[in-house]
Amino acid sequence: MAIYLGGETKPALIKRNLDDLTPRQIVAELDKYVVGQTDAKKAVAVALRNRIRRQKLPPEIAEDVLPKNILMIGTTGVGKTEIARRLARLANSPFIKIEASKFTEVGYVGRDVESMVRELTDVAVDMTKQAAFEDVLIRAEENVEEKLLDILLPPSNLHYQTQEKETDGTTEGNTQNRTREKLREQLRRGDLDDRLIDFDAQERGGNATIDFVGGQGMEEMGVNLKDMFGNLFPSKTVRKKMKIAEARSYMLRDEQESLVDMEQITRNAIEKVQSSGIIFLDEIDKIAGRESGGGNPDVSREGVQRDLLPIVEGTNVNTRNGMVNTEHILFIAAGAFHVAKPSDLIPELQGRFPIRVELESLTIDDLKRILTQPKNSLIKQYQALLKTEGIELTFTGDAIDRLAEMAEEINRSTENIGARRLHTLLEKLLEEISFMGSELEEKNQVIDANYVEKRLSTLIKDQNLRQYVL
């Protein structure tokens, strides 16, 4: 599962030069979204800073400076994934999160470990393409405006004029220019947005692909037939009829694609992957285990570990965009390790993750801070959702205290799912308010400790929690 980072489209820190970001500043930025886990934040901050330092080295030295891959150990819901995602957003780097349990060794039916590098490359191509589109946006908008004016007022054919009519032709040209400028002003004001026009646009979604299933190195490559056969599948243009307001977005996309160089974008994307790509390998404890030799189906676990070795150490992977070297890609592995231990991984793979960080279980104070402190905290999310229907939601301090205590108590008495327990409690707590929504007569809703007890006390008594345990 590839995750392209969304949310805040352009954080302020991305606009800053990454050279200015010290590890302390990186940790401070992570603190805005992740509570606690100082050791893990320091480890990833140093890893990011070392990448910046490496870029300043002479090429002969930089080639030998490899990233120090990180192994995070901690129960679910303590912030492992969020730390890696926020780090990638901060660095504006290609990033994917993928579960190690999806892979099988060569010869078994399942996913090839090289597929994660292909997905990372696809993400980088999309990122680089969007950046290139932003660079040519102003030019593209100007060209689209001229094309719309040509449609609204086709240029006059002034060819084959006699000398006697030359003066009349000049006058007619001046008149047309004045009319064109008036239309331009109306177009910019939006006065013509509802006018219907006919225009030609590139047909989308027409690229034929073949996905190869099976065969080492070919899994999920999705070879593009258009790339294979060139002009055998030329781009098709279709005639569309729509309002100017809608047509503008179609024409703008076509114009941006015509202004960028896709070959250069692909080269830049591959370079970005090789120098700053991040792969978050989750659930690595699920493939921990040694070969037993008794025909155990779990023998594939060690096979996956062996297949991961060359990828993590550094090898060339064939993608639809070209060869990608994984030598300087940063790998962050994570797992709960409830049953298996890190020492159950084969020694060679353990050596590829020299930095180990143990994430601490969340305390009551941590849960309180999670509810209120982060920029995107759960309480702020629910307040924003209900505000769209005119409901002002207020949480008192004792309500937050009681929610944190209940979450910690249920985590202790059943399965510990960390901060994810708060999702369960808040959803149940606000179920009635969310159901009634705008139909509520009282628009100012105050959540206090008594309301929390009334709505959630049954959860504490019910030890099975079949309906609510995730």
Buried (B, 14 or more C-beta within 10 A) or exposed (E): EBBEBEEEEEBEBEEEEBEEBEBEBBBBBBBEBBBBBEEBBBBBBBBBBBBBEBEEEEEEEBEEBBBBBBBBBBBBBBBBBBBBBBBBBBBBBBBBBBBBBBBBBEEEEBBBBBBBBBBBBBBBBBBBBBBBBEEBBEEBBEBBBEBBBEBBBEEEEEEEBEEEEEEEBEEBEEEBEEEBEEBBEBBEEEEBBEBEBEBEBBEEEEEEEEEEEEEEEBBBBBEBEBEEEEEEBEEEEEEBEBEBEEBBEBBBBBBBBEBBEEEEBBBBBBEBBBBBBBBBBBBBBBBBBEBEEEEEEEBBBBBBBBBBBBBBBEBEBBBBBEEBBBBBBBBBBBBBBEEBEBEBBBEEBBEBBEBBBEBBBBEBEBBBBBBBBBEEBBBBEBBEBBEEEEBEBEBBEEBBBBBBBBBBBBBEEBBBBBBBBBBBBBEBBBEEBBEBEEEBEEEEBEBBBEBBEEBBEEBBEEEEBEEBBE
